[in-house]
Amino acid sequence: MKVLVIGGTGLIGKDVCVKLQNAGHEVIVGSPSRGVDILTGEGLEEALAGTAVVIDLSNSQSPDGETALHFFGTAGKNLVAAEKIANVKHHLILSIVGVPLAQHIGYLQAKKLQEDTIATSGIPYTIIRSTQFHEHISTIIDVQSEGKAVHVSTVDYQPIAVADVVSYVVKFALEEPKNGIVEIAGPDRGRMNEFVKSYLDEKPEEKVVVANDDNKYMFFEIPRGLLVPAGDFHPGKSGLMTGKSPHKPDDCGQYRATGSISPCCPIPCPAARLTCTPSAPR
Ligand SMILES: NC(=O)c1ccc[n+]([C@@H]2O[C@H](COP(=O)([O-])OP(=O)(O)OC[C@H]3O[C@@H](n4cnc5c(N)ncnc54)[C@H](OP(=O)(O)O)[C@@H]3O)[C@@H](O)[C@H]2O)c1
């Protein structure tokens, strides 16, 4: 099958291309450096000829609201118009968990626009909403540090490994279009400050996490549950805290299967939103 991966040179895109190629698919890497530009439309017609599936893993050059709105708005319209002519059978995008709940953040407004453009296009589609990638923790540290102190909110956080995102993107792209939204997240849920501390514990840098309850993330005030799935989600396998936290993925499986309360999980279960009776980690 011919698959066009827009953003196929990016963090997620490059591994998605390799995985699809290894599975025997014909993969076109769509990015400006490969002659495909979704903002100008350059190279799109050629790249789409005979393409069954389009995976859009592109990103705007800057997370600034205005830049992102221009990027996802213009690119979305260009893609939809070209894909209709090429009779594309499935368009998949990678969006972000919580997008509709924080429309005061320009970048999330832009991602919602990207979602709405494909959902109303008439092209069969799948929207994957993901939580933040593990790599994002280093951005939090860069942006929220003052000297040796890293100021981090205690909001809920459930980051996912890039390898898990890549696997889910490939899986859902090769399945029938959902014509709806699926959510993916890491296997462990905790407080953002705990994740950042856990990440820093593995690094030689001597930074100290200062936890606060101000619900601020990258300077924006957010609802406490914004960054984690509110309902069912597909869990990743690799956890930043797995092995350190008593909360294990199979605890969540147990919740889902039985609705019972796991005896070993001291934090709210991501799947069922219940709080377990605290006890010693297994
Ligand atoms: N970071 C997170 O925690 C997170 C969480 C959930 C969802 N997401 C979403 O995941 C997606 C992928 O993120 P990423 O970190 O893998 O992105 P990335 O590494 O920044 O890569 C962006 C890609 O977009 C391409 N691109 C830029 N402008 C383009 C244009 N005009 N036409 C075609 N391609 C263009 C780039 O091509 P060049 O290499 O040629 O510049 C590059 O391949 C984003 O849409 C993001 O919103 C991110």
Ligand as a Chemical Component Dictionary entry (heavy atoms), coordinates in Angstrom:
data_LIG
# 
_chem_comp.id                   LIG 
_chem_comp.type                 NON-POLYMER 
_chem_comp.pdbx_formal_charge   0 
_chem_comp.three_letter_code    LIG 
# 
loop_
_chem_comp_atom.comp_id 
_chem_comp_atom.atom_id 
_chem_comp_atom.alt_atom_id 
_chem_comp_atom.type_symbol 
_chem_comp_atom.charge 
_chem_comp_atom.model_Cartn_x 
_chem_comp_atom.model_Cartn_y 
_chem_comp_atom.model_Cartn_z 
_chem_comp_atom.pdbx_ordinal 
LIG N1  N1  N 0  5.286  16.964 21.541 1  
LIG C1  C1  C 0  4.258  16.374 22.139 2  
LIG O1  O1  O 0  4.322  16.085 23.353 3  
LIG C2  C2  C 0  3.003  16.050 21.317 4  
LIG C3  C3  C 0  1.927  15.408 21.951 5  
LIG C4  C4  C 0  0.815  15.066 21.187 6  
LIG C5  C5  C 0  0.777  15.360 19.825 7  
LIG N2  N2  N 1  1.835  16.003 19.230 8  
LIG C6  C6  C 0  1.758  16.286 17.784 9  
LIG O2  O2  O 0  2.608  15.382 17.083 10 
LIG C7  C7  C 0  2.889  15.925 15.806 11 
LIG C8  C8  C 0  4.330  15.579 15.416 12 
LIG O3  O3  O 0  5.217  16.157 16.353 13 
LIG P1  P1  P 0  6.799  15.979 16.201 14 
LIG O4  O4  O 0  7.395  16.421 17.501 15 
LIG O5  O5  O -1 7.131  14.623 15.652 16 
LIG O6  O6  O 0  7.122  17.078 15.077 17 
LIG P2  P2  P 0  8.570  17.616 14.619 18 
LIG O7  O7  O 0  9.653  16.732 15.093 19 
LIG O8  O8  O 0  8.624  19.073 14.972 20 
LIG O9  O9  O 0  8.491  17.464 13.034 21 
LIG C9  C9  C 0  7.706  18.304 12.281 22 
LIG C10 C10 C 0  7.649  17.783 10.871 23 
LIG O10 O10 O 0  6.765  18.652 10.128 24 
LIG C11 C11 C 0  7.390  18.902 8.878  25 
LIG N3  N3  N 0  6.897  20.138 8.309  26 
LIG C12 C12 C 0  7.063  21.405 8.785  27 
LIG N4  N4  N 0  6.512  22.304 7.931  28 
LIG C13 C13 C 0  5.999  21.565 6.902  29 
LIG C14 C14 C 0  5.337  21.907 5.698  30 
LIG N5  N5  N 0  5.095  23.176 5.386  31 
LIG N6  N6  N 0  4.961  20.923 4.847  32 
LIG C15 C15 C 0  5.216  19.619 5.171  33 
LIG N7  N7  N 0  5.826  19.229 6.300  34 
LIG C16 C16 C 0  6.223  20.195 7.154  35 
LIG C17 C17 C 0  8.885  18.955 9.197  36 
LIG O11 O11 O 0  9.630  18.811 7.992  37 
LIG P3  P3  P 0  11.182 19.330 7.860  38 
LIG O12 O12 O 0  12.010 18.347 8.613  39 
LIG O13 O13 O 0  11.458 19.317 6.396  40 
LIG O14 O14 O 0  11.202 20.724 8.449  41 
LIG C18 C18 C 0  9.002  17.755 10.134 42 
LIG O15 O15 O 0  9.097  16.564 9.407  43 
LIG C19 C19 C 0  2.597  17.441 15.892 44 
LIG O16 O16 O 0  1.489  17.743 15.061 45 
LIG C20 C20 C 0  2.245  17.669 17.362 46 
LIG O17 O17 O 0  1.218  18.623 17.535 47 
LIG C21 C21 C 0  2.945  16.336 19.939 48 
# 
loop_
_chem_comp_bond.comp_id 
_chem_comp_bond.atom_id_1 
_chem_comp_bond.atom_id_2 
_chem_comp_bond.value_order 
_chem_comp_bond.pdbx_ordinal 
LIG N1  C1  SING 1  
LIG C1  O1  DOUB 2  
LIG C1  C2  SING 3  
LIG C2  C3  SING 4  
LIG C2  C21 DOUB 5  
LIG C3  C4  DOUB 6  
LIG C4  C5  SING 7  
LIG C5  N2  DOUB 8  
LIG N2  C6  SING 9  
LIG N2  C21 SING 10 
LIG C6  O2  SING 11 
LIG C6  C20 SING 12 
LIG O2  C7  SING 13 
LIG C7  C8  SING 14 
LIG C7  C19 SING 15 
LIG C8  O3  SING 16 
LIG O3  P1  SING 17 
LIG P1  O4  DOUB 18 
LIG P1  O5  SING 19 
LIG P1  O6  SING 20 
LIG O6  P2  SING 21 
LIG P2  O7  DOUB 22 
LIG P2  O8  SING 23 
LIG P2  O9  SING 24 
LIG O9  C9  SING 25 
LIG C9  C10 SING 26 
LIG C10 O10 SING 27 
LIG C10 C18 SING 28 
LIG O10 C11 SING 29 
LIG C11 N3  SING 30 
LIG C11 C17 SING 31 
LIG N3  C12 SING 32 
LIG N3  C16 SING 33 
LIG C12 N4  DOUB 34 
LIG N4  C13 SING 35 
LIG C13 C14 SING 36 
LIG C13 C16 DOUB 37 
LIG C14 N5  SING 38 
LIG C14 N6  DOUB 39 
LIG N6  C15 SING 40 
LIG C15 N7  DOUB 41 
LIG N7  C16 SING 42 
LIG C17 O11 SING 43 
LIG C17 C18 SING 44 
LIG O11 P3  SING 45 
LIG P3  O12 DOUB 46 
LIG P3  O13 SING 47 
LIG P3  O14 SING 48 
LIG C18 O15 SING 49 
LIG C19 O16 SING 50 
LIG C19 C20 SING 51 
LIG C20 O17 SING 52 
# 
